[in-house]
């Protein structure tokens, strides 16, 4: 058995903090770091009063605006009781003093997490139902009114793709560890092919994929959507395109995509069918600038993974070995983004 990952804080300090600040918390029994995740270190906290999840910023130097646990906490609070299920956010500690970094605590949600999008343990009907639940959840998220959720100032309105292209280009340059010609070409293409702003603004998750969801143990129903670190007010098609990368990514190596998988035999919808179902749910006739949306999504993921690689090299990644592996995929993602940019518009 592999040794437990050392904690970056003393359990007795955490026990005292949570006893004082989280209603009903009592009797800390154990704290274990989840092995998954490359951004904010996440811990399972067991106590006599129940199970909880703690998410904190990584220790050490961080990129500006990254690892915003306060934003995650805010959006979880805002979504409570909405059509988009989330864990209950219990307490936010913005003071880095007590544990060494800001963190928040939420309740633990029971259910299934699917790490492989091919869903090998389910049958055809079950797979189709899981994908339909994800599609329904994404449409429901984008139908929410940010103003009604008191999230009207959660992001800047308009020009989402232009702002995000600029932001992630800057983040990429700050995290760069070597020249990647494909990434340079992709950033240049994105900068000169920005679509006109169509005025669409929604609360976007930023990382909508199957392993960021907890499903009911016995039904194709989402019980909680996790990992809202990248959420903001933005263009809803960015979320859709980001998930549709899953259909194009390889089902091997650093990724668990759906490329090369016999999706029809498995009951998994095609990318086109998934997009069409989303459009039907939202009353849309189609998706404008789809090749750009896909190219942007590959670029953004590449920039994120470059940041993960840089943190791993600096020694403050959540999972350094996995971080280096994922960071090695930046050239592949950039190439796939360039390939998507050449596709015909739907």
C-alpha positions in Angstrom: 0.0 0.0 0.0 1.3 3.4 -0.9 2.1 5.8 2.0 -0.4 8.5 2.7 0.3 11.9 1.2 1.6 14.2 4.0 -0.8 16.9 5.0 0.2 20.6 4.5 -1.3 21.4 7.8 -1.7 20.0 11.3 -5.0 18.0 11.8 -5.4 19.4 15.3 -5.3 23.0 13.9 -8.0 22.0 11.4 -10.1 20.3 14.1 -10.1 23.5 16.2 -10.9 25.7 13.2 -13.9 23.6 12.0 -15.3 23.1 15.5 -15.4 26.8 15.9 -16.6 27.8 12.5 -18.7 25.0 10.9 -22.1 24.5 12.4 -22.5 21.1 13.9 -18.9 20.0 13.3 -17.4 17.9 16.0 -14.8 15.1 16.6 -12.3 15.1 13.7 -11.3 11.6 13.0 -9.2 11.7 9.8 -8.1 13.9 6.9 -7.0 12.3 3.6 -5.9 14.0 0.4 -7.8 13.0 -2.7 -5.3 11.6 -5.3 -7.1 13.2 -8.2 -7.1 16.9 -9.2 -4.4 19.1 -10.5 -5.5 22.5 -9.2 -6.7 23.1 -5.7 -5.6 20.3 -3.3 -8.8 18.6 -2.0 -9.2 16.6 1.2 -11.8 14.2 2.6 -12.5 15.1 6.2 -14.1 12.5 8.4 -15.6 13.4 11.8 -18.1 12.1 14.2 -20.5 14.6 12.8 -20.2 13.3 9.3 -18.0 13.7 6.2 -16.8 16.9 4.6 -14.6 18.1 1.7 -12.0 20.8 2.1 -10.5 22.6 -0.9 -7.6 24.9 -0.5 -5.2 27.0 -2.6 -1.9 25.3 -3.3 1.0 26.6 -1.2 3.7 28.7 -2.8 3.8 31.3 -5.6 0.7 31.2 -7.8 -0.3 32.9 -11.0 -2.5 35.9 -10.6 -6.3 35.1 -10.4 -5.6 31.4 -10.3 -7.0 28.9 -7.7 -9.8 31.3 -6.6 -11.4 29.2 -3.9 -13.4 32.3 -2.8 -15.1 32.3 -6.3 -15.9 28.6 -6.0 -17.4 29.2 -2.6 -19.5 32.1 -3.9 -20.9 30.2 -6.9 -21.7 27.1 -4.8 -23.7 29.3 -2.4 -25.5 31.0 -5.2 -26.5 27.8 -6.9 -28.0 26.2 -3.8 -31.6 25.2 -4.5 -31.2 25.9 -8.3 -31.7 23.4 -11.1 -28.0 22.7 -11.1 -27.1 20.5 -8.0 -24.0 21.4 -6.1 -22.5 20.4 -2.7 -23.5 22.7 0.2 -20.8 25.3 0.8 -20.3 25.5 4.6 -17.5 27.9 5.4 -14.9 30.0 3.6 -11.6 30.9 5.3 -9.8 33.6 3.2 -7.1 34.1 5.8 -4.1 32.0 4.8 -2.7 32.1 8.3 -4.5 29.2 10.0 -3.6 26.4 7.5 -1.1 28.2 5.2 -3.5 29.0 2.4 -7.2 30.1 1.9 -9.7 27.2 1.8 -13.4 26.4 2.1 -15.4 23.5 3.4 -18.4 21.8 1.8 -20.5 18.8 2.5 -19.6 15.4 1.1 -22.0 14.1 -1.6 -22.5 10.3 -2.0 -22.7 8.9 -5.5 -20.8 7.7 -8.5 -17.9 9.4 -10.3 -17.2 8.1 -13.8 -13.5 8.5 -14.6 -13.8 6.9 -18.1 -16.2 8.6 -20.5 -16.7 5.4 -22.3 -18.5 4.1 -19.2 -17.4 0.5 -19.6 -19.3 -0.7 -16.5 -22.7 0.4 -17.9 -25.0 -0.9 -20.6 -26.1 0.9 -23.8 -29.2 2.4 -22.3 -27.4 3.5 -19.2 -24.7 5.2 -21.1 -27.1 7.1 -23.3 -29.0 8.2 -20.2 -25.8 9.5 -18.5 -24.9 11.6 -21.5 -28.4 13.0 -21.7 -28.3 14.0 -18.1 -25.0 15.8 -18.7 -26.5 17.6 -21.7 -29.6 18.5 -19.7 -27.5 19.8 -16.9 -25.4 22.0 -19.1 -28.5 23.5 -20.8 -30.0 24.1 -17.4 -26.9 25.9 -16.2 -26.9 28.2 -19.2 -30.6 29.0 -18.8 -30.0 30.4 -15.3 -30.3 34.1 -14.8 -27.0 35.3 -13.2 -28.7 38.5 -11.9 -31.4 36.4 -10.1 -28.5 34.4 -8.5 -26.8 37.6 -7.3 -24.0 36.8 -9.8 -24.4 39.8 -12.1 -20.9 40.9 -11.2 -19.3 37.5 -11.4 -17.6 38.3 -14.7 -17.3 41.0 -17.3 -20.1 41.2 -19.9 -19.4 40.9 -23.6 -16.3 40.0 -25.7 -15.8 36.8 -23.7 -13.6 35.0 -26.3 -11.4 38.0 -26.8 -10.9 38.5 -23.1 -10.3 34.8 -22.5 -7.9 34.5 -25.4 -5.9 37.4 -24.0 -6.0 36.1 -20.4 -4.9 32.5 -21.2 -2.3 33.7 -23.7 -0.8 35.7 -20.8 -1.1 32.8 -18.4 0.6 30.5 -20.9 3.5 32.9 -21.4 4.0 33.2 -17.7 4.0 29.4 -17.4 6.1 28.7 -20.5 8.9 26.2 -20.0 10.0 25.8 -23.6 9.0 26.8 -27.1 6.0 25.0 -28.6 5.6 26.1 -32.2 2.1 24.7 -32.5 0.9 26.7 -29.5 2.4 29.9 -31.0 0.5 29.2 -34.3 -2.8 28.5 -32.5 -2.6 31.7 -30.4 -1.9 33.7 -33.6 -4.9 32.1 -35.3 -7.2 32.8 -32.4 -6.1 36.4 -32.2 -7.0 37.0 -35.9 -10.2 35.0 -36.1 -12.3 36.3 -33.2 -16.0 35.9 -33.8 -18.3 38.9 -33.5 -19.8 39.3 -30.0 -23.4 37.9 -30.3 -24.4 39.2 -26.8 -24.9 35.8 -25.3 -23.9 35.7 -21.6 -24.4 32.9 -19.1 -23.0 31.4 -16.0 -20.4 29.0 -17.4 -18.7 26.2 -15.5 -15.4 26.3 -17.4 -14.6 22.6 -16.9 -17.8 20.8 -17.7 -16.8 17.1 -18.1 -18.1 13.8 -16.8 -15.5 13.3 -14.0 -16.5 16.7 -12.5 -19.9 15.3 -11.6 -21.3 13.0 -9.0 -24.1 10.8 -10.2 -26.8 9.1 -8.2 -25.8 5.5 -7.3 -28.8 4.0 -9.0 -30.1 6.4 -11.6 -28.7 8.6 -14.4 -29.1 11.8 -12.4 -26.5 14.3 -11.5 -26.3 14.8 -7.7 -23.6 17.4 -7.7 -21.4 19.3 -10.1 -17.9 19.9 -8.8 -14.9 22.0 -9.4 -16.2 25.5 -10.2 -12.7 27.2 -10.0 -12.9 28.3 -13.7 -16.6 29.5 -13.6 -17.4 33.0 -14.7 -19.9 34.9 -16.7 -19.1 34.0 -20.3 -20.3 32.6 -23.6 -22.3 29.4 -23.1 -20.9 27.8 -26.3 -17.4 27.8 -24.7 -18.7 25.3 -22.1 -20.3 23.1 -24.8 -17.2 23.1 -27.0 -15.0 22.3 -24.0 -17.0 19.2 -23.2 -17.1 18.2 -26.9 -13.3 18.0 -26.8 -13.9 14.7 -25.0 -15.2 13.3 -28.3 -11.9 14.2 -30.0 -9.3 13.5 -27.4 -7.5 10.1 -27.5 -8.7 7.2 -25.3 -5.1 6.5 -24.2 -2.0 8.0 -22.6 -2.7 11.1 -20.6 -6.4 11.4 -21.7 -9.6 9.4 -21.5 -11.3 10.8 -24.5 -13.7 9.1 -27.0 -11.6 9.2 -30.1 -11.4 5.7 -31.6 -14.2 4.4 -29.3 -17.2 2.8 -31.1 -19.6 5.3 -29.7 -22.6 4.1 -31.6 -22.2 0.5 -30.4 -21.8 1.8 -26.8 -24.8 4.0 -26.9 -22.8 7.3 -26.6 -24.1 10.1 -28.8 -22.0 11.5 -31.6 -20.6 15.1 -31.1 -23.2 16.3 -33.6 -26.1 14.6 -31.8 -24.9 16.0 -28.5 -24.7 19.5 -29.9 -28.1 19.1 -31.5 -29.7 17.9 -28.2 -28.3 21.0 -26.4 -29.7 23.3 -29.1 -33.1 21.7 -28.8 -33.1 22.2 -25.1 -32.2 25.8 -25.4 -34.3 26.7 -28.5 -31.3 27.3 -30.7 -31.1 26.8 -34.5 -27.4 26.0 -34.3 -24.0 27.0 -33.0 -22.2 30.0 -34.6 -18.4 29.9 -35.0 -18.2 26.3 -33.9 -14.6 25.7 -35.3 -13.4 28.7 -33.4 -15.1 27.5 -30.2 -13.4 24.2 -30.5 -10.0 25.7 -31.3 -10.3 28.0 -28.4 -11.2 25.1 -26.0 -8.1 23.2 -27.1 -5.9 26.3 -26.6 -7.4 27.0 -23.2 -6.9 23.4 -22.0 -3.3 23.5 -23.3 -2.7 26.8 -21.4 -4.1 25.2 -18.2 -2.0 22.1 -18.5 1.1 24.2 -19.1 0.4 25.9 -15.8 0.1 22.5 -14.1 3.4 21.5 -15.6 5.1 24.7 -14.3 3.7 24.2 -10.8 4.9 20.6 -10.9 8.4 21.8 -11.8 8.3 24.4 -9.0 7.2 21.7 -6.5 3.8 23.1 -5.6 1.5 21.0 -7.8 -1.3 18.9 -6.2 0.1 15.8 -7.9 3.6 16.6 -9.3 4.1 13.3 -11.3 0.7 13.5 -12.9 1.2 17.2 -13.5 4.3 16.6 -15.6 2.6 13.9 -17.6 -0.4 16.2 -18.4 1.9 19.1 -19.2 3.6 17.0 -21.9 0.3 17.0 -23.8 0.5 20.7 -24.7 1.8 20.2 -28.2 -0.8 17.6 -29.0 -3.6 19.9 -27.8 -2.3 22.8 -29.8 -2.2 20.6 -32.9 -5.8 19.4 -32.3 -6.8 23.1 -31.9 -5.2 23.9 -35.3 -7.0 21.0 -36.9 -10.4 22.1 -35.4 -9.8 25.6 -36.8 -9.8 24.3 -40.4 -13.2 22.6 -40.1 -16.1 23.9 -42.1 -18.7 25.9 -40.2 -21.9 24.1 -39.3 
